[in-house]
């Protein structure tokens, strides 16, 4: 068991790669069922393994858990440095959940190049896990860029109509933002002699690496632009609706569920603790942009004729709550922002899965093509309503907790931001319920709608599992909040301008009392 704990993060990281290698010798023509089953088993195994670090982080604990530190390229001071804490592990848990969900959702949707599709789906999981557990800037940037490739291929090969345009736009935006992050990382390497996040943070904290206000702001912006594009933050969001609309169902689920959250995670992991003075200086502008994203994204969702595009723009609105909470510098709002990331990962993925089920039956996302679906598809209509209510923040469901904490905490520090942001909650109810009314109520539009088949058993149990999670996150929020509360408290201490507490034990950067695995 001790050996498993020492190597758990490496196993989680490379298990999807092992699954991809198992798929390579199989043939698409007559082994597509075996391909799907192998992908599902690998995904479920990774999901089960991710429970171990969740329960390795008891409530109130701090520091990095399951840390691994191995020399990799010593002449450049690049190390294989991995670790998790109370924030990152739940995002790891989320991607390991959504990968088998994506396999199930694509069971009948993907009919050509089945092997390649599942290989890229597993490689996408590996890239996301790599970003979330890396404690070395070289590794972090490598996995950050690596995760773009499989998703771009999923969109470009298995997407819909304008898939090539959407894939190219996605790559250009995200890689364009990554250039600024790469420059900032190289600057830090040139002035510290290392890529190790823990060591660089120690140098900044101790004053060994002194950053002038101007330098700190430029470094902050270098990282923040890359994270803002991925989040995506207004006005860098324009790639997202196209990518979501054209992506296959599993690609949209992973993109909304986890990849967008990498932007928020990067802000938590790097921007706030490394550059606290710049973070406070930029906070008023980021707060305004966050409120604009919340309201603007909701209004755009309200006028969308395309159901999948409506859900995509809603993600822009919901991600505005994340940046608003993070840059309010309030514990309640900070915890709420992390909770929004987790809750939105479940609800948005579920909504995209539901949209994909409609597309399989009608081959369109246009709302005007539907109507009266509640009669022929009662189970589907019930699950869609439950998911919609969770997305708009109905109490006792997951969306309520995070948004309430963000608004409550923001009101304590910036009441005018909270008032404007609260209108986004109202607008979200408008566009989701109006879309539901047009799709499911009234008379069925034509014989195609009246004769549509309700969801099958595979689709039903996939959605029931996600809806159960929405309810659990809404009722048992304290299970999650207690496990990353200390992480949030420590980061907030580190973001106090010109005040870095001694031996802060920063949750993201400082190792726990357990020694790292060094070889």
N, C-alpha and C positions, 0 to 999 in steps of 0.2 A: 504493500500500500504506500509506503514511503517513497519507493521508486516511482510509482504512478504520480504522486504529488510533485516530485522533482521534475518530471518530464511532461506533466499534463499539458502545459501551454504549447510545447513543441508538438505533442500529439494532436491537439486541437488544430494547430496551424497547418500541419501537413497531412492530416487525415483526408481532407478533400482532394489533395494532390494524389494520394494513394488511390482514392476512388476513381479519379480521372485516368490513372494509368491502368486500372483494371478494365476500364471501358475501351481502351485503345484497340485491342485485338478483336473486339466484337464487330459484327457486320450489321449495318443498318437494315439490310433487306429482309432478314429472317430472324433477327435477334433483338428487335426493338423492345419487346416485353422484358427480356432479361436486362437490357440496358436501363429501363425505367426502374426495375426492382433493385438493381445494384445501387443506383443513385439514391433511391429512397432509403435503403438500409444504411448507406454511408451517412446520409443526412441525419437519420434518426440516431445513429451511434454518436455522431458529433453533438447532437442535442442532449443526449443523456450524459455524455462526458462533461458538458458545460454546467451541469448541476453541481459538480464537485466544487469548483471555485466559488459558486454562489453561496454554498453553505460553509466554505472556508473563510468567509468574511462575516463574522458575527456582528450583531448590532453594536455600535459604539466603537468598533475597532478602527485603527488608522494604519497607514503605511502600506507599502506594496506587498502583495501576497504572491506566492508561487514564483518568486523572482529567479531568473536564470541569467547569469552573466558569464559569457564565454568570449575569449579573444577570437576575432574572425580575421581581420586584416590589420595586424598590429602596426605595420609601418605607417598606416594612416589613422591609427587609433579608432578603428571601426570595430565595434563589438556586437556580438549577438546577445542583446540585452532585452529581456522580456519581463513583463510583470503586469498584474491587474490590481485594481482597487475597487471600491464600492460603486463607482460610476461606470467604469469601463466594462466590468464583468456583466452587467445587465444588458449592455449593448451587444456583447459577444453572445449572450444567451438569446438575444433577439434574432441575430443573423442565423444562428444554428436552428432556431425554430422555423424561420421563414424559408430556409432552403428545402427541407422536406415538404413544406406546404406548397412551394413553387413546383416541385416535382409532381405532386398530386394534381395541382391545378393545370399542369401541362400534359396530363396523361393522354388526353384525346385531342388536345389542341395542336400539338406539334406532330406533324405527320411526315416531314422530310428532314433528312440529316439529324435524326433523333440522337445519335451518339454524340455528335459534335455539340448539339444544344446542351446536353446534360454535362458534358465536359466543361463547357464554358460556365455553366451554372455553378458547378463545384469550384472552379477556379475563382469565380467571383466571391464565393464564400471565403476562400483562403485569403484573398486580398483584403477583404474587409476585416477579418480577424487579425491579420498582420498589422493593419493600421492601429487597431484598438489595443494591442498588447505590446507594441514596440516602445522601448525606452532609449533608443538610439536614433538620432535624427536621420542618419543614412538609411536605416531600416524603415523608419517612418515614411520618408519620402519615396523609397522604393515601393513599398506596398501601396502608398497613396496613388502613385502612377500606375502600378500594376492592376489595381482594381478597375481602372478606366477601360482597359483593353477588352476583357470578357463582356462587360456590359455594352460597350460600343458594338461588338460583334453580335451580341444577342439582338440589339435593336436593328442593326444593318442587315442581318441575314433573315431573322425570323419575324421582323416587324411588319407593319402594315404599309399602305400606300406610299407615303413620303419617308420611308425608313432610312434611306441613304442620307437625305438632307438632315433628318433628325440626329442620326448617328454622328455625322460630321460636325454639326453644330454643337452637340454635346462634347465632343472631343476638343474642339477649338476653344470653347469657353473654359472648360475645366483645366486643360493644359495651359491655356493662357494665364489663368490665375496661378497655376503651380509654378510658373516661371519666377514670379515674385517671391514665393516661398523658397525656392531653390537659392535665389540670390541671398536672402536673409540667412539661410542655413550655412552657406559658404562663408558669409561674413563672420558668423559666430565661430565656425571652424578655424578661420584664419587668425582670429584673435584669442582663441582658447586652446587650439591644438588638439581638440577632440570633438567627436560628434555625440558623445554621451549626454543625454538630457539631464541626468542626475548631477553629473559633474559640472556642466555648464550652469545649471541653476545654482549650484553651491557657490560657484565663482561670482555670479551676479549678487547673490544674497550676502556673501561675505565682503563684497566690495573689491574682490580681486579683479573682477572685470567691471570697470566703471563705464557706465553708459551716460553720455550727455543727453539732455532732454530731446534734442533734435535726432540724435542717433537712435534713441529708444523709440521715438515715434516712427521713424522710417522702418525699423525692424518690425514693430508692431503692425504697420500697414502691409509689409511684405507678407507676413503670415495671414493677416486678417482678410486681405483680398482673396487669397486662395480659399479660405474657409467660407467667406461670404458668397463666393460663386457656387460652392458645393451645397450651401445650406438650402436653397439659394435666397439671397437677400435682395430686396429691391434696391437699385434697378438692375441687378445682375441676374435676374431670374428668367430671362426670356427664352433660354434653352429648355427650361423644364417642361412647359406644356407640350412642346413638340416631341420631346423625348418620351414623355408619358403616353401621348396619344398614339404614337407609332410603335411603341415597344410591345413585345408579347406580354401576356398576362404575368408570367413569373418575373420578367424583367421589370415591369412596373411595380410589382409587389416589393421586390428587393430594393429598387431605387427609392421608392417612397418610404419603405420600412426602415432601412438602415443607411443607405448611402447618403441621403440628405443629412442624417444625424452626424455623419463624420465631420461636417462643417461645425456644428455646435460642439462636438467633442474636441475638435482642434482648438476652438476658442477657450474651452475649459482647461485643456491640457497645457497649452502653450501661451496664448495671448495674455490671459489674465495674470497667471502667476509669474511669468517671465518679465512682463512689461506693465507693471501696475500703474505707474504715473501716466504712461501713454493711454492706458485703458480708461482712466478717469478723464483725461483730456478729451478723448474721442467719444465718451459716453453720451453727451448731449446730442451729438449728430447721429450716433447709432440709434439712440432712443427715438428720434424723430423718424428716421428711416424705418424703424421697426413698426411704429404706429401706422405709417403710410402703407407698409406691406400688409398689415393686418386688415386695414379698411379697403385698400385698393384690391388686394387679392380676393376679398369677399365680394366686392362689387363686380369684379370681372367674372367670378363664379356665377353670380346671379344672372348674367346675360348670356351665358354660354349655351349654344344650341346642341353641343356635343357632350354627352354624359361623362365620358372619360376626361375630357378637357375641363369640365366643371370640377371634378375631383382633383385634377392636377393643380388648378389655380387655388383650390382650397388649401393645398399644402403650402403655398406661398404665404397665405394668411396665417396658418397655424405656426409656421416657422418664425413668423414675426413675434409670437409670444416667447419663443426661446431666447432670441437676442434681447428682447425687452426685459425679461427676467434676469438674464445674466448681467446686463449692464445697469441694473437698478442697484446693485451692490447691497442687497438685502437678503438675509438668509431665507426667509419665506419665499421670496420671488425666485431665488437661485434654485432652491429645491423644486419649486414648481416648474422651472424651465427644464430641468432634467426629467421631471415626470411627464411633461408635455412630449418630450422626445420619445419616451417609452410608450406612452399611450397612443400618440399619433402613429408610431410604427405599427401598432396592431390595427387601429381603425382604418388607416389609409390603405394598408395592404389588403384588408378585408374588402374595402370598397372596390379596389381594383380587381380583386378576384371576382366579385359579383358582376362588375362590368364585363369581365372576360367571359363569364358564363352566358351573359346576354349576347355577346358578339358571336360565340360559337353557334347560337341558335338562329340569329338574324343577320349576322355579318354587317352590322352597322352599330354605331354609337349615337346616332342622331335621335334626340329626344322626341322629335315630331313623328318618328316612325313607330313609336310605342304608344301605349295607352291601354288601360283596362287589363293589365297583366295580373292583377291580384286574383282574378277569377280562374284563369287556367294555371297559374303558378302560385298557389297560396303559401306554400312553404318558403319559396324563394322570396315572396313579398314580405313575409314575417321576418326573415333573417335580414333583409335589406333595411327594413324599418328599424330593427334593433341596432344595427350597425350605424345607421344615420343618426339615431338618438345618442349613441355613444360619441360620435364625431362632433355633434353640436354641444356636447357637455351637459347632458341630462344628469342630475344628481343620482348617485349610486352606480354610475358607469364611469369608465376610466377618463373620458375627456373632461369631466367636471373637476377632478382633483387638481390637475396641473394648472388649468386656466384660472381656477379660483385662487390658488396660491400665488400665481404670477400677478394677478390683478390686486390681490390683497397686499402683497409685499411691495409692489410698485406704488400703490397708493400712499404707503408710509413715507416714501422718499420723493416720488414725483407724481403727485396726485393728478396733474393735468394729463400726463401720459396714460394713466390708468383709466381716466374717464373716456378718452378717445378710443383706447384699446377695447374697452367694454362694448363699444358699438359693434366691433367685429363679432362678438358672441351673438348679438342680435341678428346681424346680417347672415351669419352662418345658419341660424335657424331658418331664415327666409329662403336661402337658396337650396338647402337640402330638402326641406319639407315641400317647397314648390316643385322641385324636380321629382320628388316621390309622388306627388299628386298627379303630375302629368304622365308619368310612366305607368303607374299602377291603378289609377282610378279612372272613372269614366267608361265609355264603351270601347271595346277592343277595336283598334284601327285595322280593319281588313282581316281576312281569314288567316293570315300568317300569325297574327298575334293571338287570335282566339284558339288556335290549334297548337300553341307552343307547349312543349313538355316541361313539367316541373323539374326541379333539380334532382339528380340521381343520388344514390346513397353515398358515393364517394364525395361528391360536392357538398352534400348535406353535412356529413360528419366533419369535413374540413372546416366548414363555416361554424358549426356548433362548437368546435374546439376554440376557434378565435373569439366567438361571442362569450364563451365561458371565461376566457382571459379578460375580456373587457369588463365583465361583471366582477371578477376577482380583483382586478386593479382598482375598480371603483369602490369596493367594499373593504378590502384589506390593504389599503394604501400604505398603512404603517409598516407592513412587512418590508417594503422597498425603501420608504423614507428613512427608517432607522438605520438601514445598511449603508446609506451614502450621506447621512447627515454630517458626520465628522469630516468627510471629504469636502463638503460644501463649506463648512465652517472654516476649515484650514485655508482653502483658496481665498475666501473672503478676507481672512487675516492678512494673507499675502498681497491682496490688492489694495491695502491701505497705502496711500501715497507717501513715499519717503519714510516708511516705517516697515521694516522687515523684522519680525520677531526672531529672537535668537532661538536656535534649535527648534524651529517651527515644526519640523517633522512633516513637511508638506505632503499631504496624502498622495498626491500624484507623483512626487519625485523622490521622497525619502523611503528607503527600504524599511520593512518591518523588523522586529527583533529577530525574526528567523533569518539565518544566513542564506545568502543567495547560493545557487548551485554554480560553483566555479570550477572549471576544469582546465 
